[in-house]
């Protein structure tokens, strides 16, 4: 009897609105802080960049001299998923260029 009563109670509560499902906001990737990004300067070594920013989310095996730091946020209550990205370009071990054009939060959809 107990084995049947519990599932029936759960279904009844979910259908009657007495129970709502909690959906947390999901954040993935590297949190991109402007203070950290402003510390980056051309000429820094890869190790110095890792010290400031952490390890990159993406190291493309086809573009060894490019690192992508990506941060996505998916709100739990619905709404569009947003993405931020900073791309760093290296010449061997030296930081050459910082692309912050996709730093502003943009909807993914």
mmCIF file of the C-alpha atoms, coordinates in Angstrom:
data_MODEL
# 
_entry.id   MODEL 
# 
loop_
_atom_site.group_PDB 
_atom_site.id 
_atom_site.type_symbol 
_atom_site.label_atom_id 
_atom_site.label_alt_id 
_atom_site.label_comp_id 
_atom_site.label_asym_id 
_atom_site.label_entity_id 
_atom_site.label_seq_id 
_atom_site.pdbx_PDB_ins_code 
_atom_site.Cartn_x 
_atom_site.Cartn_y 
_atom_site.Cartn_z 
_atom_site.occupancy 
_atom_site.B_iso_or_equiv 
_atom_site.pdbx_formal_charge 
_atom_site.auth_seq_id 
_atom_site.auth_comp_id 
_atom_site.auth_asym_id 
_atom_site.auth_atom_id 
_atom_site.pdbx_PDB_model_num 
ATOM 1   C CA . UNK A 1 1   ? 0.000  0.000  0.000   1.00 0.00 ? 1   UNK A CA 1 
ATOM 2   C CA . UNK A 1 2   ? 2.788  2.402  0.945   1.00 0.00 ? 2   UNK A CA 1 
ATOM 3   C CA . UNK A 1 3   ? 4.595  1.711  -2.354  1.00 0.00 ? 3   UNK A CA 1 
ATOM 4   C CA . UNK A 1 4   ? 1.557  2.905  -4.290  1.00 0.00 ? 4   UNK A CA 1 
ATOM 5   C CA . UNK A 1 5   ? 0.605  5.825  -2.050  1.00 0.00 ? 5   UNK A CA 1 
ATOM 6   C CA . UNK A 1 6   ? 3.903  7.727  -2.276  1.00 0.00 ? 6   UNK A CA 1 
ATOM 7   C CA . UNK A 1 7   ? 4.057  7.942  -6.132  1.00 0.00 ? 7   UNK A CA 1 
ATOM 8   C CA . UNK A 1 8   ? 0.360  8.867  -6.262  1.00 0.00 ? 8   UNK A CA 1 
ATOM 9   C CA . UNK A 1 9   ? 0.936  11.632 -3.703  1.00 0.00 ? 9   UNK A CA 1 
ATOM 10  C CA . UNK A 1 10  ? 3.933  12.992 -5.649  1.00 0.00 ? 10  UNK A CA 1 
ATOM 11  C CA . UNK A 1 11  ? 1.967  13.084 -8.913  1.00 0.00 ? 11  UNK A CA 1 
ATOM 12  C CA . UNK A 1 12  ? -1.022 14.722 -7.224  1.00 0.00 ? 12  UNK A CA 1 
ATOM 13  C CA . UNK A 1 13  ? 1.144  17.434 -5.633  1.00 0.00 ? 13  UNK A CA 1 
ATOM 14  C CA . UNK A 1 14  ? 2.936  18.205 -8.886  1.00 0.00 ? 14  UNK A CA 1 
ATOM 15  C CA . UNK A 1 15  ? -0.323 18.464 -10.835 1.00 0.00 ? 15  UNK A CA 1 
ATOM 16  C CA . UNK A 1 16  ? -2.080 20.568 -8.212  1.00 0.00 ? 16  UNK A CA 1 
ATOM 17  C CA . UNK A 1 17  ? 0.692  23.147 -8.086  1.00 0.00 ? 17  UNK A CA 1 
ATOM 18  C CA . UNK A 1 18  ? 1.517  22.357 -4.481  1.00 0.00 ? 18  UNK A CA 1 
ATOM 19  C CA . UNK A 1 19  ? 4.986  21.300 -5.454  1.00 0.00 ? 19  UNK A CA 1 
ATOM 20  C CA . UNK A 1 20  ? 7.271  23.084 -7.887  1.00 0.00 ? 20  UNK A CA 1 
ATOM 21  C CA . UNK A 1 21  ? 10.478 21.805 -9.363  1.00 0.00 ? 21  UNK A CA 1 
ATOM 22  C CA . UNK A 1 22  ? 13.556 23.820 -8.494  1.00 0.00 ? 22  UNK A CA 1 
ATOM 23  C CA . UNK A 1 23  ? 15.803 24.457 -11.467 1.00 0.00 ? 23  UNK A CA 1 
ATOM 24  C CA . UNK A 1 24  ? 19.105 26.084 -10.482 1.00 0.00 ? 24  UNK A CA 1 
ATOM 25  C CA . UNK A 1 25  ? 20.966 28.557 -12.638 1.00 0.00 ? 25  UNK A CA 1 
ATOM 26  C CA . UNK A 1 26  ? 23.815 26.745 -14.374 1.00 0.00 ? 26  UNK A CA 1 
ATOM 27  C CA . UNK A 1 27  ? 27.126 28.511 -14.924 1.00 0.00 ? 27  UNK A CA 1 
ATOM 28  C CA . UNK A 1 28  ? 29.891 26.857 -16.915 1.00 0.00 ? 28  UNK A CA 1 
ATOM 29  C CA . UNK A 1 29  ? 33.378 27.795 -17.976 1.00 0.00 ? 29  UNK A CA 1 
ATOM 30  C CA . UNK A 1 30  ? 35.714 30.508 -16.790 1.00 0.00 ? 30  UNK A CA 1 
ATOM 31  C CA . UNK A 1 31  ? 34.200 33.441 -14.920 1.00 0.00 ? 31  UNK A CA 1 
ATOM 32  C CA . UNK A 1 32  ? 35.378 36.476 -16.864 1.00 0.00 ? 32  UNK A CA 1 
ATOM 33  C CA . UNK A 1 33  ? 36.237 39.343 -14.545 1.00 0.00 ? 33  UNK A CA 1 
ATOM 34  C CA . UNK A 1 34  ? 37.160 42.691 -16.110 1.00 0.00 ? 34  UNK A CA 1 
ATOM 35  C CA . UNK A 1 35  ? 39.809 43.293 -13.447 1.00 0.00 ? 35  UNK A CA 1 
ATOM 36  C CA . UNK A 1 36  ? 41.540 40.055 -14.425 1.00 0.00 ? 36  UNK A CA 1 
ATOM 37  C CA . UNK A 1 37  ? 41.308 40.798 -18.135 1.00 0.00 ? 37  UNK A CA 1 
ATOM 38  C CA . UNK A 1 38  ? 42.725 44.300 -17.634 1.00 0.00 ? 38  UNK A CA 1 
ATOM 39  C CA . UNK A 1 39  ? 45.828 42.733 -16.037 1.00 0.00 ? 39  UNK A CA 1 
ATOM 40  C CA . UNK A 1 40  ? 46.651 40.997 -19.321 1.00 0.00 ? 40  UNK A CA 1 
ATOM 41  C CA . UNK A 1 41  ? 49.326 42.751 -21.358 1.00 0.00 ? 41  UNK A CA 1 
ATOM 42  C CA . UNK A 1 42  ? 50.917 41.863 -24.695 1.00 0.00 ? 42  UNK A CA 1 
ATOM 43  C CA . UNK A 1 43  ? 54.245 40.146 -24.153 1.00 0.00 ? 43  UNK A CA 1 
ATOM 44  C CA . UNK A 1 44  ? 53.098 38.082 -21.153 1.00 0.00 ? 44  UNK A CA 1 
ATOM 45  C CA . UNK A 1 45  ? 54.068 34.406 -21.189 1.00 0.00 ? 45  UNK A CA 1 
ATOM 46  C CA . UNK A 1 46  ? 51.486 31.620 -21.230 1.00 0.00 ? 46  UNK A CA 1 
ATOM 47  C CA . UNK A 1 47  ? 52.316 30.817 -17.603 1.00 0.00 ? 47  UNK A CA 1 
ATOM 48  C CA . UNK A 1 48  ? 51.686 34.426 -16.582 1.00 0.00 ? 48  UNK A CA 1 
ATOM 49  C CA . UNK A 1 49  ? 48.336 34.382 -18.398 1.00 0.00 ? 49  UNK A CA 1 
ATOM 50  C CA . UNK A 1 50  ? 47.355 31.158 -16.584 1.00 0.00 ? 50  UNK A CA 1 
ATOM 51  C CA . UNK A 1 51  ? 48.336 32.781 -13.281 1.00 0.00 ? 51  UNK A CA 1 
ATOM 52  C CA . UNK A 1 52  ? 45.999 35.729 -13.996 1.00 0.00 ? 52  UNK A CA 1 
ATOM 53  C CA . UNK A 1 53  ? 43.103 33.992 -15.800 1.00 0.00 ? 53  UNK A CA 1 
ATOM 54  C CA . UNK A 1 54  ? 43.363 30.303 -14.938 1.00 0.00 ? 54  UNK A CA 1 
ATOM 55  C CA . UNK A 1 55  ? 43.498 27.579 -17.547 1.00 0.00 ? 55  UNK A CA 1 
ATOM 56  C CA . UNK A 1 56  ? 41.450 28.232 -20.672 1.00 0.00 ? 56  UNK A CA 1 
ATOM 57  C CA . UNK A 1 57  ? 38.249 26.328 -21.301 1.00 0.00 ? 57  UNK A CA 1 
ATOM 58  C CA . UNK A 1 58  ? 39.287 25.639 -24.893 1.00 0.00 ? 58  UNK A CA 1 
ATOM 59  C CA . UNK A 1 59  ? 42.697 24.982 -26.389 1.00 0.00 ? 59  UNK A CA 1 
ATOM 60  C CA . UNK A 1 60  ? 42.038 24.226 -30.023 1.00 0.00 ? 60  UNK A CA 1 
ATOM 61  C CA . UNK A 1 61  ? 44.435 21.520 -31.266 1.00 0.00 ? 61  UNK A CA 1 
ATOM 62  C CA . UNK A 1 62  ? 44.286 23.055 -34.748 1.00 0.00 ? 62  UNK A CA 1 
ATOM 63  C CA . UNK A 1 63  ? 45.132 26.566 -33.510 1.00 0.00 ? 63  UNK A CA 1 
ATOM 64  C CA . UNK A 1 64  ? 47.859 26.105 -30.896 1.00 0.00 ? 64  UNK A CA 1 
ATOM 65  C CA . UNK A 1 65  ? 48.356 29.864 -30.588 1.00 0.00 ? 65  UNK A CA 1 
ATOM 66  C CA . UNK A 1 66  ? 44.762 30.629 -29.592 1.00 0.00 ? 66  UNK A CA 1 
ATOM 67  C CA . UNK A 1 67  ? 43.096 30.262 -26.202 1.00 0.00 ? 67  UNK A CA 1 
ATOM 68  C CA . UNK A 1 68  ? 39.366 30.782 -25.627 1.00 0.00 ? 68  UNK A CA 1 
ATOM 69  C CA . UNK A 1 69  ? 37.972 31.665 -22.207 1.00 0.00 ? 69  UNK A CA 1 
ATOM 70  C CA . UNK A 1 70  ? 34.209 31.060 -22.296 1.00 0.00 ? 70  UNK A CA 1 
ATOM 71  C CA . UNK A 1 71  ? 31.505 31.576 -19.659 1.00 0.00 ? 71  UNK A CA 1 
ATOM 72  C CA . UNK A 1 72  ? 27.877 30.528 -20.148 1.00 0.00 ? 72  UNK A CA 1 
ATOM 73  C CA . UNK A 1 73  ? 24.885 31.124 -17.885 1.00 0.00 ? 73  UNK A CA 1 
ATOM 74  C CA . UNK A 1 74  ? 21.617 29.222 -18.245 1.00 0.00 ? 74  UNK A CA 1 
ATOM 75  C CA . UNK A 1 75  ? 18.922 30.675 -15.948 1.00 0.00 ? 75  UNK A CA 1 
ATOM 76  C CA . UNK A 1 76  ? 16.987 28.044 -14.033 1.00 0.00 ? 76  UNK A CA 1 
ATOM 77  C CA . UNK A 1 77  ? 13.652 29.830 -14.395 1.00 0.00 ? 77  UNK A CA 1 
ATOM 78  C CA . UNK A 1 78  ? 13.885 29.947 -18.161 1.00 0.00 ? 78  UNK A CA 1 
ATOM 79  C CA . UNK A 1 79  ? 15.108 32.748 -20.320 1.00 0.00 ? 79  UNK A CA 1 
ATOM 80  C CA . UNK A 1 80  ? 17.919 32.774 -22.835 1.00 0.00 ? 80  UNK A CA 1 
ATOM 81  C CA . UNK A 1 81  ? 21.305 31.239 -22.194 1.00 0.00 ? 81  UNK A CA 1 
ATOM 82  C CA . UNK A 1 82  ? 24.005 33.920 -22.318 1.00 0.00 ? 82  UNK A CA 1 
ATOM 83  C CA . UNK A 1 83  ? 27.608 33.504 -23.371 1.00 0.00 ? 83  UNK A CA 1 
ATOM 84  C CA . UNK A 1 84  ? 30.761 35.579 -22.873 1.00 0.00 ? 84  UNK A CA 1 
ATOM 85  C CA . UNK A 1 85  ? 34.088 34.930 -24.553 1.00 0.00 ? 85  UNK A CA 1 
ATOM 86  C CA . UNK A 1 86  ? 37.611 36.311 -24.493 1.00 0.00 ? 86  UNK A CA 1 
ATOM 87  C CA . UNK A 1 87  ? 40.089 35.011 -27.064 1.00 0.00 ? 87  UNK A CA 1 
ATOM 88  C CA . UNK A 1 88  ? 43.831 35.313 -26.559 1.00 0.00 ? 88  UNK A CA 1 
ATOM 89  C CA . UNK A 1 89  ? 46.335 34.983 -29.393 1.00 0.00 ? 89  UNK A CA 1 
ATOM 90  C CA . UNK A 1 90  ? 49.953 33.972 -28.827 1.00 0.00 ? 90  UNK A CA 1 
ATOM 91  C CA . UNK A 1 91  ? 53.133 33.975 -30.873 1.00 0.00 ? 91  UNK A CA 1 
ATOM 92  C CA . UNK A 1 92  ? 55.005 30.986 -29.467 1.00 0.00 ? 92  UNK A CA 1 
ATOM 93  C CA . UNK A 1 93  ? 55.029 31.743 -25.723 1.00 0.00 ? 93  UNK A CA 1 
ATOM 94  C CA . UNK A 1 94  ? 54.193 35.453 -25.908 1.00 0.00 ? 94  UNK A CA 1 
ATOM 95  C CA . UNK A 1 95  ? 50.704 36.989 -25.701 1.00 0.00 ? 95  UNK A CA 1 
ATOM 96  C CA . UNK A 1 96  ? 50.145 39.075 -28.837 1.00 0.00 ? 96  UNK A CA 1 
ATOM 97  C CA . UNK A 1 97  ? 46.489 40.078 -28.950 1.00 0.00 ? 97  UNK A CA 1 
ATOM 98  C CA . UNK A 1 98  ? 43.372 40.073 -26.758 1.00 0.00 ? 98  UNK A CA 1 
ATOM 99  C CA . UNK A 1 99  ? 39.947 39.891 -28.410 1.00 0.00 ? 99  UNK A CA 1 
ATOM 100 C CA . UNK A 1 100 ? 37.261 41.121 -25.999 1.00 0.00 ? 100 UNK A CA 1 
ATOM 101 C CA . UNK A 1 101 ? 34.593 41.736 -28.651 1.00 0.00 ? 101 UNK A CA 1 
ATOM 102 C CA . UNK A 1 102 ? 32.356 38.925 -27.287 1.00 0.00 ? 102 UNK A CA 1 
ATOM 103 C CA . UNK A 1 103 ? 32.813 39.876 -23.627 1.00 0.00 ? 103 UNK A CA 1 
ATOM 104 C CA . UNK A 1 104 ? 29.386 41.483 -23.231 1.00 0.00 ? 104 UNK A CA 1 
ATOM 105 C CA . UNK A 1 105 ? 26.713 38.974 -22.247 1.00 0.00 ? 105 UNK A CA 1 
ATOM 106 C CA . UNK A 1 106 ? 24.931 37.919 -25.426 1.00 0.00 ? 106 UNK A CA 1 
ATOM 107 C CA . UNK A 1 107 ? 21.980 35.553 -25.753 1.00 0.00 ? 107 UNK A CA 1 
ATOM 108 C CA . UNK A 1 108 ? 22.990 32.198 -27.190 1.00 0.00 ? 108 UNK A CA 1 
ATOM 109 C CA . UNK A 1 109 ? 19.629 31.632 -28.899 1.00 0.00 ? 109 UNK A CA 1 
# 
